[in-house]
Amino acid sequence: MKYIFMLIAILLSVMNACILKKYGEINKKNYSPFLFNAGVSIVWIIILFTLFLFVDSRISLGAIVYGVVYGVILFAFLLFKTQSMANGPVSLSTLIGSCAFVIATGFGVFYANEKVSTIQLIGMLMLLISLIMCVNPQRSGEKLTGKWFFYCFGFFLAGGLVGVLYKLFGNSPFSFDVEIMLLTAAIVSSLLFSIVGVVQAKSFSKIKPDKTILIFMLLSGIASCLYIRMNLSLSNIIPSIVFFPVSNGGMVILSTVIGRMVFKEKLNTLQLCGIAIGCIAVVITGCGDYLYNIIF
């Protein structure tokens, strides 16, 4: 059953990326990404508060503190993910975002003295080669702008910080207080998005969303909240050597297929090979040692 939930989480993650891409295409009025994500965060609050009421949840000060920190990181993560999907190819944006686990891996090595094998280093080198192959703007079938590169770098960095926080929270005495931690994070991110969005808008006419934007807020809020909540639980019950490679690799492959079929993204042969190498690199980094021990 847990692997079925992992498949559902992958599908929801890719669905959310497609929702954000489509939103970027129809957002002709350039509605504020801060206000859009404020609406997404409100959807999170409704879902998480409902879970908090119906699940045997606890409240602890430590979990609330983690939630506040996560809320700030979530503010950056949602903003950069929304903008990277809206301003560039879904497949390449997903690949770059999926590589963020390298940051968490590095943190584990220096902070928790986790060991990195030669096979894992080879996998990370392959990831670097994959990115070079994929994001060469001079040889891309899709237009890659400086703005998109900036948003993707922010998406990658924020995703890495999310992984670091998960490691810290998972090893803390408050790791079972998941609901209150996530609910606090959603409230903090919603407040940050709302404050920045209102200040940036300067007039009420720019604040009020139309029905179409509200629908995209609702859909993105449901998909993103559910897959992140599921991933937080799954990462604690499925071995890391299985969860991270399958989850990240699955998102990249599926987003590439959907990107070509739905959004007609024109990726050249070099970029498609780069994505394939990236998926292999994710598997090697996550479970290369396990496969090596089985084979040899």
Phi, psi and omega per residue, in radians:
M1 nan -0.637 -3.099
K2 -1.127 -0.542 3.125
Y3 -1.327 -0.491 3.026
I4 -1.147 -0.741 3.093
F5 -1.112 -0.631 3.101
M6 -1.125 -0.710 3.088
L7 -1.094 -0.736 3.109
I8 -1.081 -0.733 3.135
A9 -1.091 -0.709 3.101
I10 -1.092 -0.799 3.137
L11 -1.083 -0.721 3.133
L12 -1.154 -0.670 3.129
S13 -1.107 -0.815 3.123
V14 -1.173 -0.665 3.090
M15 -1.047 -0.732 3.123
N16 -1.112 -0.725 3.107
A17 -1.062 -0.716 3.135
C18 -1.188 -0.650 3.095
I19 -1.077 -0.775 -3.137
L20 -1.161 -0.663 3.104
K21 -1.117 -0.808 -3.141
K22 -1.126 -0.684 3.096
Y23 -1.052 -0.723 3.110
G24 -1.080 -0.568 -3.136
E25 -1.291 -0.627 -3.062
I26 -1.659 -0.114 -3.091
N27 -1.406 1.193 -3.075
K28 -1.223 -0.451 -3.109
K29 -1.494 0.042 -3.128
N30 0.934 0.880 3.098
Y31 -1.041 2.446 -3.028
S32 -0.964 2.192 3.080
P33 -1.123 -0.444 3.105
F34 -1.194 -0.795 3.137
L35 -1.224 -0.624 3.084
F36 -1.037 -0.831 -3.124
N37 -1.282 -0.394 2.995
A38 -1.108 -0.734 3.083
G39 -1.133 -0.708 3.090
V40 -1.062 -0.747 -3.139
S41 -1.142 -0.584 3.086
I42 -1.136 -0.677 3.065
V43 -1.082 -0.717 3.062
W44 -0.988 -0.809 -3.090
I45 -1.046 -0.752 -3.137
I46 -1.096 -0.809 -3.125
I47 -1.133 -0.840 -3.062
L48 -1.219 -0.600 3.093
F49 -1.168 -0.656 3.075
T50 -1.103 -0.776 3.089
L51 -1.083 -0.712 -3.128
F52 -1.058 -0.647 -3.125
L53 -1.263 -0.602 -3.005
F54 -1.774 -0.112 3.092
V55 -1.868 2.626 3.133
D56 -1.260 1.390 -3.044
S57 -1.774 2.719 3.103
R58 -2.104 2.771 3.079
I59 -2.017 2.207 3.082
S60 -2.402 2.569 -3.129
L61 -1.079 -0.678 3.141
G62 -1.075 -0.743 3.124
A63 -1.135 -0.630 3.109
I64 -1.149 -0.708 3.102
V65 -1.094 -0.802 3.071
Y66 -1.041 -0.656 3.133
G67 -1.116 -0.689 3.110
V68 -1.106 -0.796 3.128
V69 -1.106 -0.783 3.137
Y70 -1.110 -0.594 3.124
G71 -1.074 -0.694 3.109
V72 -1.169 -0.762 3.111
I73 -1.144 -0.696 3.129
L74 -1.099 -0.624 3.071
F75 -0.979 -0.836 3.136
A76 -1.231 -0.730 -3.090
F77 -1.074 -0.872 -3.119
L78 -1.142 -0.698 -3.130
L79 -1.114 -0.889 -3.091
F80 -1.199 -0.609 3.109
K81 -1.159 -0.793 3.129
T82 -1.006 -0.809 -3.069
Q83 -1.280 -0.614 3.128
S84 -1.199 -0.697 3.102
M85 -1.187 -0.638 -3.091
A86 -1.320 -0.445 -3.011
N87 -1.894 0.066 -3.123
G88 -2.792 -3.089 -3.106
P89 -1.105 2.401 3.115
V90 -1.083 -0.735 -3.055
S91 -1.119 -0.836 -3.117
L92 -1.217 -0.675 3.104
S93 -1.083 -0.723 3.128
T94 -1.157 -0.708 3.123
L95 -1.052 -0.830 -3.126
I96 -1.115 -0.757 3.109
G97 -1.104 -0.630 -3.118
S98 -1.228 -0.368 3.122
C99 -1.346 -0.069 -3.065
A100 -1.122 -0.329 -3.126
F101 -1.149 -0.261 3.086
V102 -1.093 -0.633 3.123
I103 -1.113 -0.802 3.124
A104 -1.108 -0.632 3.107
T105 -1.126 -0.778 3.104
G106 -1.083 -0.682 3.101
F107 -1.093 -0.728 3.128
G108 -1.085 -0.601 -3.131
V109 -1.216 -0.809 -3.040
F110 -1.477 -0.518 -3.075
Y111 -1.664 -0.785 -3.062
A112 -1.838 0.141 3.121
N113 1.003 0.594 3.059
E114 -1.276 2.531 -3.084
K115 -1.569 2.480 3.058
V116 -2.021 2.167 -3.089
S117 -1.469 2.969 3.093
T118 -1.084 -0.677 3.140
I119 -1.103 -0.696 3.121
Q120 -1.161 -0.657 3.079
L121 -1.118 -0.684 3.082
I122 -1.086 -0.723 3.119
G123 -1.076 -0.733 3.133
M124 -1.185 -0.622 3.076
L125 -1.140 -0.680 3.088
M126 -1.120 -0.629 3.084
L127 -1.084 -0.733 3.125
L128 -1.101 -0.768 3.102
I129 -1.080 -0.715 3.126
S130 -1.050 -0.775 -3.131
L131 -1.139 -0.706 3.121
I132 -1.079 -0.701 3.126
M133 -1.183 -0.579 -3.004
C134 -1.488 -0.583 -2.943
V135 -1.952 0.508 3.030
N136 -1.367 1.839 -3.030
P137 -1.153 -0.392 -3.111
Q138 -1.379 -0.316 -3.107
R139 -2.124 0.369 -3.088
S140 -1.631 2.496 3.027
G141 -1.322 -0.326 3.107
E142 -1.905 2.584 3.114
K143 -1.266 2.083 3.132
L144 -1.933 1.973 -3.058
T145 -1.701 2.866 3.067
G146 -1.086 -0.621 3.099
K147 -1.075 -0.751 3.139
W148 -1.121 -0.745 3.107
F149 -1.025 -0.741 3.137
F150 -1.086 -0.820 -3.139
Y151 -1.127 -0.681 3.135
C152 -1.154 -0.681 3.097
F153 -1.112 -0.726 3.080
G154 -1.116 -0.693 3.097
F155 -1.065 -0.798 3.127
F156 -1.090 -0.834 -3.097
L157 -1.150 -0.786 3.140
A158 -1.135 -0.684 3.098
G159 -1.090 -0.664 3.085
G160 -1.129 -0.699 3.107
L161 -1.151 -0.591 3.058
V162 -1.068 -0.765 3.118
G163 -1.095 -0.688 3.103
V164 -1.105 -0.791 -3.138
L165 -1.110 -0.693 3.098
Y166 -1.033 -0.709 3.121
K167 -1.114 -0.789 -3.131
L168 -1.144 -0.805 -3.115
F169 -1.158 -0.691 -3.132
G170 -1.127 -0.467 3.135
N171 -1.709 0.098 -3.122
S172 -1.608 2.876 3.096
P173 -1.201 -0.135 -3.060
F174 -1.838 0.257 -3.001
S175 -1.117 -0.334 3.134
F176 -1.508 -0.181 -3.119
D177 -1.605 0.953 -3.014
V178 -1.171 -0.776 -3.039
E179 -1.055 -0.800 -3.105
I180 -1.239 -0.559 3.087
M181 -1.121 -0.841 -3.134
L182 -1.185 -0.669 3.122
L183 -1.110 -0.753 3.088
T184 -1.073 -0.743 3.139
A185 -1.087 -0.725 -3.141
A186 -1.127 -0.692 3.128
I187 -1.144 -0.783 -3.130
V188 -1.105 -0.824 -3.125
S189 -1.127 -0.650 3.111
S190 -1.103 -0.754 3.111
L191 -1.105 -0.756 -3.135
L192 -1.114 -0.806 3.130
F193 -1.094 -0.727 -3.106
S194 -1.147 -0.796 -3.117
I195 -1.086 -0.878 -3.121
V196 -1.129 -0.709 -3.119
G197 -1.126 -0.747 3.140
V198 -1.178 -0.747 3.120
V199 -1.093 -0.714 -3.112
Q200 -1.222 -0.636 -3.060
A201 -1.186 -0.771 3.095
K202 1.206 -0.211 3.090
S203 -2.549 2.594 -3.059
F204 -1.130 -0.538 -3.100
S205 -1.112 -0.465 3.127
K206 -1.514 -0.178 -3.107
I207 -1.557 -0.695 -3.035
K208 -1.254 2.083 3.121
P209 -1.465 2.718 3.047
D210 -1.540 3.116 -3.045
K211 -1.097 -0.640 -3.127
T212 -1.113 -0.782 3.124
I213 -1.117 -0.676 3.106
L214 -1.073 -0.684 3.122
I215 -1.119 -0.752 3.123
F216 -1.164 -0.649 3.045
M217 -1.016 -0.823 -3.100
L218 -1.106 -0.844 -3.098
L219 -1.125 -0.790 3.142
S220 -1.155 -0.692 3.137
G221 -1.091 -0.770 -3.141
I222 -1.143 -0.868 -3.082
A223 -1.109 -0.825 -3.076
S224 -1.194 -0.720 -3.132
C225 -1.113 -0.789 -3.091
L226 -1.161 -0.750 -3.078
Y227 -1.269 -0.605 3.108
I228 -1.218 -0.700 3.101
R229 -1.122 -0.718 3.123
M230 -1.167 -0.728 -3.139
N231 -1.106 -0.633 -3.134
L232 -1.092 -0.696 3.107
S233 -1.340 -0.747 -3.094
L234 -1.114 -0.595 -3.119
S235 -1.139 -0.300 3.133
N236 -1.694 -0.203 -3.099
I237 -2.060 -0.277 3.075
I238 -1.892 2.312 -3.133
P239 -0.937 2.448 -3.115
S240 -1.010 -0.599 -3.116
I241 -1.154 -0.295 3.084
V242 -1.795 -0.814 -2.976
F243 -1.115 -0.962 -3.032
F244 -1.157 -0.796 3.105
P245 -1.097 -0.807 -3.103
V246 -1.167 -0.752 -3.115
S247 -1.135 -0.923 -3.110
N248 -1.191 -0.784 3.121
G249 -1.106 -0.705 3.118
G250 -1.092 -0.708 3.129
M251 -1.113 -0.735 -3.122
V252 -1.139 -0.831 -3.111
I253 -1.092 -0.848 -3.093
L254 -1.153 -0.683 3.130
S255 -1.178 -0.568 3.088
T256 -1.151 -0.790 3.124
V257 -1.081 -0.838 -3.121
I258 -1.180 -0.651 3.120
G259 -1.025 -0.703 -3.138
R260 -1.335 -0.688 -3.060
M261 -1.353 -0.757 -3.024
V262 -1.593 -0.812 -3.032
F263 -1.778 0.029 3.080
K264 0.969 0.693 3.129
E265 -1.206 2.279 -3.040
K266 -1.707 1.466 3.092
L267 -1.626 2.321 -3.133
N268 -1.410 3.101 -3.068
T269 -1.068 -0.698 3.138
L270 -1.078 -0.745 -3.135
Q271 -1.196 -0.691 3.102
L272 -1.116 -0.701 3.068
C273 -1.130 -0.663 3.105
G274 -1.096 -0.724 3.099
I275 -1.126 -0.723 3.107
A276 -1.074 -0.778 3.102
I277 -1.103 -0.674 3.110
G278 -1.071 -0.732 3.114
C279 -1.124 -0.757 3.096
I280 -1.095 -0.699 -3.133
A281 -1.109 -0.680 3.114
V282 -1.084 -0.746 3.137
V283 -1.150 -0.771 -3.136
I284 -1.100 -0.762 -3.137
T285 -1.111 -0.698 -3.063
G286 -1.403 -0.709 -3.030
C287 -2.387 0.411 3.125
G288 -1.042 -0.776 3.133
D289 -1.087 -0.700 -3.129
Y290 -1.113 -0.803 3.133
L291 -1.140 -0.687 3.134
Y292 -1.062 -0.756 -3.134
N293 -1.156 -0.583 3.125
I294 -1.235 -0.743 -3.070
I295 -1.292 -0.728 -3.060
F296 -1.870 nan nan
